[in-house]
Amino acid sequence: MNRAEKDAAIQNMHEAFAASGGAFLLDMTGMKVNEVTDLRRKIKAASGSCRVVKNRLAARASVGTRSEALGKSFKGPIRIVP
Protein backbone atom coordinates (compact mmCIF):
# COMPACT_ATOMS: atom_id res chain seq x y z
CA MET A 1 0.00 0.00 0.00
CA ASN A 2 1.62 3.27 -1.08
CA ARG A 3 1.30 6.62 0.69
CA ALA A 4 -1.58 7.87 -1.48
CA GLU A 5 -3.57 4.68 -0.81
CA LYS A 6 -2.92 4.99 2.93
CA ASP A 7 -4.07 8.63 2.92
CA ALA A 8 -7.24 7.65 1.03
CA ALA A 9 -7.92 4.78 3.47
CA ILE A 10 -7.44 7.09 6.46
CA GLN A 11 -9.79 9.68 4.95
CA ASN A 12 -12.49 7.05 4.22
CA MET A 13 -12.25 5.62 7.73
CA HIS A 14 -12.27 9.09 9.30
CA GLU A 15 -15.48 9.93 7.42
CA ALA A 16 -17.04 6.65 8.60
CA PHE A 17 -16.03 7.32 12.22
CA ALA A 18 -17.29 10.92 12.03
CA ALA A 19 -20.64 9.90 10.53
CA SER A 20 -21.31 7.17 13.08
CA GLY A 21 -22.53 7.57 16.62
CA GLY A 22 -19.80 5.23 17.83
CA ALA A 23 -17.91 2.11 16.88
CA PHE A 24 -17.51 -1.46 18.03
CA LEU A 25 -14.29 -3.45 17.96
CA LEU A 26 -14.78 -7.16 17.38
CA ASP A 27 -12.35 -9.97 18.03
CA MET A 28 -13.43 -12.80 15.77
CA THR A 29 -10.61 -15.12 16.75
CA GLY A 30 -11.91 -18.66 17.03
CA MET A 31 -15.08 -18.03 15.06
CA LYS A 32 -15.88 -20.35 12.18
CA VAL A 33 -16.09 -18.92 8.67
CA ASN A 34 -19.85 -19.45 8.47
CA GLU A 35 -20.31 -17.63 11.81
CA VAL A 36 -18.25 -14.66 10.62
CA THR A 37 -20.15 -14.58 7.34
CA ASP A 38 -23.49 -14.67 9.16
CA LEU A 39 -22.42 -11.86 11.51
CA ARG A 40 -21.22 -9.69 8.61
CA ARG A 41 -24.54 -10.22 6.81
CA LYS A 42 -26.47 -9.18 9.92
CA ILE A 43 -24.33 -6.06 10.32
CA LYS A 44 -24.89 -5.17 6.66
CA ALA A 45 -28.65 -5.78 6.99
CA ALA A 46 -28.66 -3.28 9.87
CA SER A 47 -27.07 -0.67 7.54
CA GLY A 48 -23.67 -1.13 9.17
CA SER A 49 -20.30 -2.03 7.80
CA CYS A 50 -17.59 -4.34 9.04
CA ARG A 51 -14.09 -4.15 7.71
CA VAL A 52 -10.59 -5.28 8.44
CA VAL A 53 -8.10 -2.44 8.40
CA LYS A 54 -4.56 -1.78 9.51
CA ASN A 55 -4.63 -0.83 13.18
CA ARG A 56 -2.25 2.10 12.80
CA LEU A 57 -4.36 3.60 10.00
CA ALA A 58 -7.55 3.12 12.03
CA ALA A 59 -5.99 4.87 15.02
CA ARG A 60 -5.02 7.83 12.84
CA ALA A 61 -8.47 7.92 11.23
CA SER A 62 -10.23 8.01 14.60
CA VAL A 63 -8.50 11.23 15.71
CA GLY A 64 -11.02 14.06 16.05
CA THR A 65 -14.06 11.73 16.16
CA ARG A 66 -16.12 10.18 18.95
CA SER A 67 -14.15 6.96 18.39
CA GLU A 68 -10.81 8.57 19.20
CA ALA A 69 -10.75 6.94 22.65
CA LEU A 70 -10.66 3.53 20.95
CA GLY A 71 -7.30 4.35 19.36
CA LYS A 72 -5.36 2.55 22.08
CA SER A 73 -7.45 -0.57 21.54
CA PHE A 74 -6.47 -1.01 17.90
CA LYS A 75 -4.17 -3.96 18.56
CA GLY A 76 -4.18 -7.48 17.23
CA PRO A 77 -6.67 -9.01 14.82
CA ILE A 78 -9.80 -6.90 15.26
CA ARG A 79 -12.63 -5.78 13.04
CA ILE A 80 -14.19 -2.37 13.22
CA VAL A 81 -17.93 -1.72 13.00
CA PRO A 82 -18.46 2.06 12.77
Order of alpha helices (4+ residues) and beta strands (2+ residues): alpha-beta-alpha-alpha-beta
